[in-house]
Amino acid sequence: MSVRRFEGSFVVMGVAGCGKSSLGAACASALGMALVEGDAFHSQTSLQKMQSGVPLSDADRTEWLAVLARRLAESSGGTVLACSALRRAYRDQLRRASPGLRFVFLELSESDARARVAARLGHVFPVSLVASQFATLESPRGEPGVLTVDALRPLEALSADVCAWLTGTEKE
């Protein structure tokens, strides 16, 4: 798919299992942008906590979010960041690093997230932590620059809708 250029950066966000990485990669490819996979920047300590079924705290996410904010601030030509961004404070930290930053919120139910996480083989994030993601989530609905989409829609349709929203070519 070829689309008009989007000038800026955006975050594909949501709970574990919502499809952040898949949608982020599809949009990055369609828009000719770099993809930053947020999970790749977790500390070894945080990865071990998650593998052990221990939810991350705000303190555990502090340096991780700082690194992701720096990546956005240093990006030239725009970046697609796949990152849970569960709390408003996390999103605001990323916004401060990249003025005009937009967010695509992949919304789905806890039962659907559990099913998707259970189907991922060899992933660091266990099903037992899905509930903690929903407990931490502060919905971004109503925040500026946020598009909420149904995470259960086909990837191709989601990517097309996101790219149209970002480039201002969505159909009325």
C-alpha positions as CSV (number, residue, x, y, z in Angstrom):
1,M,0.0,0.0,0.0
2,S,1.3,3.4,-0.9
3,V,0.0,6.5,1.0
4,R,0.7,10.2,1.2
5,R,3.6,11.0,3.6
6,F,2.9,11.6,7.2
7,E,5.3,14.1,8.8
8,G,5.7,13.3,12.5
9,S,5.8,10.4,14.9
10,F,3.1,8.3,16.4
11,V,2.6,5.6,19.0
12,V,0.7,2.4,18.6
13,M,-0.5,1.6,22.1
14,G,-2.6,-0.7,24.2
15,V,-2.4,-3.7,26.5
16,A,-0.4,-6.8,25.9
17,G,-1.8,-8.9,23.0
18,C,-3.6,-6.0,21.3
19,G,-1.4,-6.1,18.2
20,K,0.9,-3.1,18.7
21,S,3.9,-4.7,17.0
22,S,2.0,-6.0,14.0
23,L,0.1,-2.7,13.4
24,G,3.2,-0.6,14.0
25,A,5.2,-2.7,11.5
26,A,2.4,-2.5,8.9
27,C,2.0,1.3,9.3
28,A,5.8,1.9,9.3
29,S,6.1,-0.1,6.1
30,A,3.2,1.7,4.4
31,L,4.4,5.2,5.5
32,G,8.1,4.6,4.9
33,M,8.9,5.3,8.5
34,A,11.2,3.7,11.1
35,L,9.7,1.3,13.7
36,V,10.8,1.3,17.3
37,E,9.7,-1.7,19.2
38,G,9.3,-0.5,22.8
39,D,9.6,-4.0,24.3
40,A,13.2,-4.1,23.0
41,F,14.2,-1.4,25.5
42,H,13.0,-3.0,28.7
43,S,15.8,-3.5,31.3
44,Q,16.9,-7.0,32.0
45,T,15.4,-6.6,35.5
46,S,12.0,-5.7,34.0
47,L,12.2,-8.6,31.6
48,Q,12.9,-11.0,34.4
49,K,10.1,-9.6,36.5
50,M,7.6,-10.1,33.6
51,Q,8.9,-13.6,32.9
52,S,8.3,-14.4,36.6
53,G,4.8,-13.1,36.4
54,V,5.4,-9.9,38.4
55,P,3.7,-6.8,37.0
56,L,5.9,-3.8,36.3
57,S,5.4,-0.7,38.5
58,D,5.6,2.9,37.5
59,A,9.2,2.9,39.0
60,D,10.1,-0.1,36.7
61,R,8.9,1.9,33.7
62,T,10.7,5.2,34.5
63,E,14.0,4.6,32.7
64,W,12.2,2.6,29.9
65,L,10.0,5.6,29.1
66,A,12.9,8.0,29.3
67,V,14.8,5.9,26.7
68,L,11.7,5.8,24.4
69,A,11.2,9.5,24.8
70,R,14.8,10.1,23.8
71,R,14.3,7.9,20.7
72,L,11.3,10.0,19.7
73,A,13.1,13.3,20.4
74,E,16.1,12.2,18.3
75,S,14.2,10.8,15.4
76,S,14.4,12.5,12.1
77,G,11.7,11.9,9.6
78,G,9.3,10.4,12.1
79,T,9.0,7.2,14.0
80,V,6.4,4.6,14.7
81,L,6.7,3.5,18.3
82,A,5.0,0.3,19.5
83,C,4.6,0.9,23.2
84,S,1.9,0.1,25.8
85,A,1.7,3.7,27.0
86,L,-0.9,2.6,29.5
87,R,-1.1,5.7,31.8
88,R,-1.8,9.3,30.8
89,A,1.4,10.3,32.6
90,Y,3.4,7.9,30.3
91,R,1.8,9.4,27.2
92,D,2.4,12.9,28.4
93,Q,6.1,12.1,28.9
94,L,6.3,10.9,25.3
95,R,4.3,14.0,24.1
96,R,6.8,16.3,25.8
97,A,9.6,14.6,23.8
98,S,7.9,14.8,20.5
99,P,5.5,17.7,20.1
100,G,2.5,16.8,18.0
101,L,2.8,13.1,18.8
102,R,-0.2,11.1,18.0
103,F,-1.5,7.8,19.5
104,V,-3.4,4.9,18.0
105,F,-5.1,3.0,20.7
106,L,-5.8,-0.6,19.9
107,E,-8.8,-1.4,22.1
108,L,-9.9,-4.9,23.0
109,S,-11.5,-6.8,25.9
110,E,-9.5,-8.5,28.6
111,S,-10.7,-11.9,27.5
112,D,-9.5,-11.3,24.0
113,A,-6.2,-10.0,25.3
114,R,-5.8,-13.2,27.4
115,A,-6.6,-15.4,24.4
116,R,-4.1,-13.6,22.2
117,V,-1.3,-13.6,24.8
118,A,-1.9,-17.3,25.5
119,A,-1.4,-18.0,21.7
120,R,2.0,-16.3,21.6
121,L,4.7,-19.0,22.0
122,G,7.9,-18.0,23.7
123,H,7.0,-14.5,24.4
124,V,8.3,-12.8,27.6
125,F,4.8,-11.7,28.7
126,P,2.7,-14.4,30.4
127,V,-1.1,-14.6,30.4
128,S,-1.1,-14.1,34.2
129,L,-0.1,-10.4,33.7
130,V,-2.9,-9.4,31.4
131,A,-5.2,-8.4,34.3
132,S,-2.4,-6.0,35.6
133,Q,-2.3,-4.3,32.2
134,F,-6.1,-3.6,32.4
135,A,-5.7,-2.4,36.0
136,T,-3.0,0.0,34.9
137,L,-4.7,1.2,31.7
138,E,-6.0,4.8,31.7
139,S,-8.0,5.0,28.5
140,P,-6.7,7.7,26.1
141,R,-10.2,8.4,24.8
142,G,-10.8,12.1,24.7
143,E,-7.1,13.0,24.7
144,P,-6.0,15.1,21.7
145,G,-4.4,13.3,18.8
146,V,-5.7,9.9,19.6
147,L,-7.4,7.4,17.3
148,T,-9.2,4.5,18.9
149,V,-9.6,1.4,16.8
150,D,-11.0,-2.1,17.4
151,A,-7.9,-4.4,17.8
152,L,-10.0,-7.3,16.4
153,R,-10.4,-5.9,12.9
154,P,-8.1,-7.3,10.2
155,L,-4.6,-5.9,10.2
156,E,-4.9,-4.6,6.6
157,A,-8.0,-2.6,7.4
158,L,-6.5,-1.2,10.6
159,S,-3.3,-0.2,8.8
160,A,-5.3,1.5,6.0
161,D,-7.5,3.4,8.5
162,V,-4.5,4.5,10.6
163,C,-2.6,5.7,7.5
164,A,-5.6,7.6,6.2
165,W,-6.1,9.3,9.6
166,L,-2.4,10.3,9.8
167,T,-2.3,11.6,6.3
168,G,-5.7,13.3,6.4
169,T,-7.0,11.1,3.6
170,E,-9.8,9.3,5.5
171,K,-13.2,9.0,3.8
172,E,-16.0,11.0,5.3
